[in-house]
Structure formats: structure tokens, C-alpha cells
Amino acid sequence: MKAIRCKAYGPPASLVFEEVENLTPKAKEVLVEVKACGLNFPDTLIIQGLYQFKPDLPFTPGSDVAGIVKELGEGVSHLKVGQEVFGFVPHGALAEEVLVPSNACFPKPPQMDFPTAASFLMAYGTSYHALKDRGRLAEGETLLVLGASGGVGLAAVELGKLMGAKVIAAASTDDKLALCKEYGADETINYATQDLKSTIKELTEGKGVDVVYDPVGGAYSDAALRGVARNGRFLVVGFAAGDIPKIPLNLPLLKEASIVGVFWGAFAMKNPKANMENTMTLMKWHAEGKLKPHIHAIYDLADTSKALEEMTNRKVKGKLIVKV
Ligand SMILES: NC(=O)c1ccc[n+]([C@@H]2O[C@H](COP(=O)([O-])OP(=O)(O)OC[C@H]3O[C@@H](n4cnc5c(N)ncnc54)[C@H](OP(=O)(O)O)[C@@H]3O)[C@@H](O)[C@H]2O)c1
């Protein structure tokens, strides 16, 4: 089969598209014929050896997958060969076939096409876990989303509205913010041209926001934390800007605010039942037409490097998909 291979840690251009050996499922594994793989920012980090875990070289990147069951390992009874599925793997999905752990492989809802299914789990799974389980976002509260037109950011805007919050979307271009408005944002901040901290104050009549969702890091984190309301929650989701901010700890003290970490992959692994309940809620909302994943572009497998470059160059709104 053909696969995208990372043979040495480096930028997207260093990835290789080549023939590799076919795979055989072990117990509790599902062999999936890949139809689509959704790209996520962590894919750009894992190939550079900059992510939380480093797979042994060479490896195939790609995590969000949708496809058709080709073969079942021993002990898998909830799926059958030929069934359309979607799932999540630590890496391996940018290929014609992937082995998915059976507890991370779900029947694909019939109303979702393959690209939509491949765009879904990480973006919505992360943002729902962040807002509900970690941020305890309540109806009527104000939510600020940084990097609001990105994969997890746009999902947070949509979910924040669905959970009854007033949503302020912050991003770097007016074009990106226009999309956030379409996804329900009540207010917008262009943090490339407007001062983040003072605009948050203006938009909240001096009170500040109850919850900050931060997948960006860098200089924006400090300004956003200074715009948090009393008893606010600051959700640390990621550092797409590259710098891991050093936060002055007097800021949470003064506001009795909380800085809360979010790591959906670890949550899904350690709490599969709770993650399954969240996934069922998200799939129900999608079936009811309440969630509409935004697909920016669809690339061929051979062009994966170009797609990942587009992501690192900050050009993507919503999700990028690789079709196989
Ligand atoms: N904690 C978790 O469980 C979890 C799960 C999934 C993802 N993440 C993290 O969340 C972050 C976003 O992931 P994603 O898949 O949503 O990525 P994405 O679609 O590329 O979105 C990232 C956003 O960050 C902003 N950004 C600011 N500086 C950037 C830079 N130098 N390069 C790229 N983007 C920059 C961009 O918006 P503007 O141009 O508007 O600033 C972009 O829309 C990543 O750090 C990822 O590792 C964490």
C-alpha cells in the first residue's frame, strides 16, 4: 500500500510518499481502508519531533480517519467487514490502510460523508471536552476563543453558542472573523489590528470574559488572561504560535481565576466511557444539523506536504482533509 512517511524529523517538505508493507490486525484492532484523513496542527508538530510523544522513525503520521472496515482482529464484535467507520489513532492514518484500536473506531453516521467524518473527532472532541469538562462553561457566560477560525477554534465557537454562551471570536484577519460570525460568534476581535486586552474590556463592559479558550499561546495568552473575569477559567489548549507563555501567577490570584489544562487525547485514553458519552452527544448534535464542520480544502494523499504547509502558514479556515 502507499503511505506518507516521516523518515527524519523535519518540516512537511521532508515527508516521503512511498510504497510500504500491508498491515494485519492484532487482537482488538480494526484494519481500515482509509477514505479520508483529517489534518490537525499536532500533525505538523509530530513530524518535527516537537509533540508530546515521539514515534520511532520511520512512521506514518495522521490521526483522524474515516474509511471502510477491511479486516477485524480477534475480539472485535461491534463492527463488521465492509462497514463505514471513523476513528482516531496516535499516528498512521495518512496511508491507504491503518490499524485502529477497536475502542477508538466507531460506525460512521450515515449523514456524514467521509471527509466530514474525518474532520470531526479531534476538533469537536477537544473543544467539547475543554468547554464542558474542563471549563464548566455555563449558559449566559461569556466565552473568548483565540485562533477562532482554526480547526479546534471554530468548533469551540460553534459549541460555545450551542451551550448558551455569548461568544467573542478572536483571529488574525477580517476574512477569518467573517467565518466565525457565520458560525455564531456574537462579537469579534482582530488581534492583528486591535489591542486584545482593552477590546475584551470594552466588549464586556469592564467585567472580562468567564472562559478563555486558548489554542494559540504566544503573546495573546497574557493579554487574554488579563481580560478574564473574577472566577474565570483560562483553558490551555495549545501553542500554535510556537511560544509556550510564562504566566505571572499574581494574575489568577487577583481574580480568583483558574488556569486549566486540556489534553483530549489523554482524556479519551484514560476515560473512554466519558469520551464516548461526549462523542455520542456531538454525533447527535451533528445529526440534528446543529454542528456543521467547515472544510477548507481537500488534498490528494500525494500532496499531504502542501496541505501541512498551508496549515503552518496560517492559511486554513476550519479543517483540511486528505482524500485517499
Ligand atoms: N490540548 C488538546 O487536547 C489539543 C487537541 C487538538 C489540538 N490542540 C492544539 O490546538 C492548537 C490548534 O490546533 P488546530 O488543529 O485547530 O490548528 P489550526 O487549524 O492550524 O488552527 C490554529 C490557529 O492558530 C492561529 N495561529 C497563531 N499563530 C500561528 C502560527 N504561528 N502558526 C499557525 N497557526 C497560528 C491561527 O489563527 P490566526 O491566524 O487567526 O491567529 C490558526 O487558525 C494546536 O496548538 C494544537 O496542538 C490541542
The ligand as an ORCA input file, in Angstrom:
! r2SCAN-3c Opt
* xyz 0 1
  N      -4.967     20.092     24.048
  C      -5.539     19.290     23.173
  O      -6.135     18.275     23.518
  C      -5.443     19.651     21.724
  C      -6.158     18.945     20.750
  C      -6.079     19.383     19.419
  C      -5.277     20.466     19.083
  N      -4.565     21.073     20.082
  C      -3.720     22.249     19.783
  O      -4.554     23.309     19.400
  C      -3.855     24.156     18.521
  C      -4.688     24.385     17.269
  O      -4.870     23.176     16.559
  P      -5.733     23.140     15.217
  O      -5.652     21.767     14.676
  O      -7.034     23.784     15.445
  O      -4.802     24.104     14.298
  P      -5.193     25.171     13.163
  O      -6.446     24.736     12.485
  O      -3.978     25.359     12.358
  O      -5.518     26.494     13.984
  C      -4.520     27.163     14.688
  C      -4.838     28.647     14.718
  O      -3.803     29.270     15.478
  C      -3.553     30.557     14.970
  N      -2.102     30.820     14.904
  C      -1.459     31.825     15.506
  N      -0.147     31.792     15.253
  C       0.062     30.729     14.455
  C       1.214     30.188     13.837
  N       2.421     30.731     14.019
  N       1.068     29.095     13.061
  C      -0.125     28.522     12.899
  N      -1.284     28.995     13.468
  C      -1.178     30.100     14.235
  C      -4.186     30.650     13.572
  O      -5.219     31.619     13.653
  P      -4.923     33.186     13.433
  O      -4.170     33.329     12.131
  O      -6.295     33.726     13.373
  O      -4.135     33.637     14.616
  C      -4.818     29.274     13.331
  O      -6.128     29.384     12.815
  C      -2.510     23.484     18.248
  O      -1.536     24.068     19.080
  C      -2.751     22.050     18.642
  O      -1.577     21.402     19.022
  C      -4.641     20.697     21.361
*
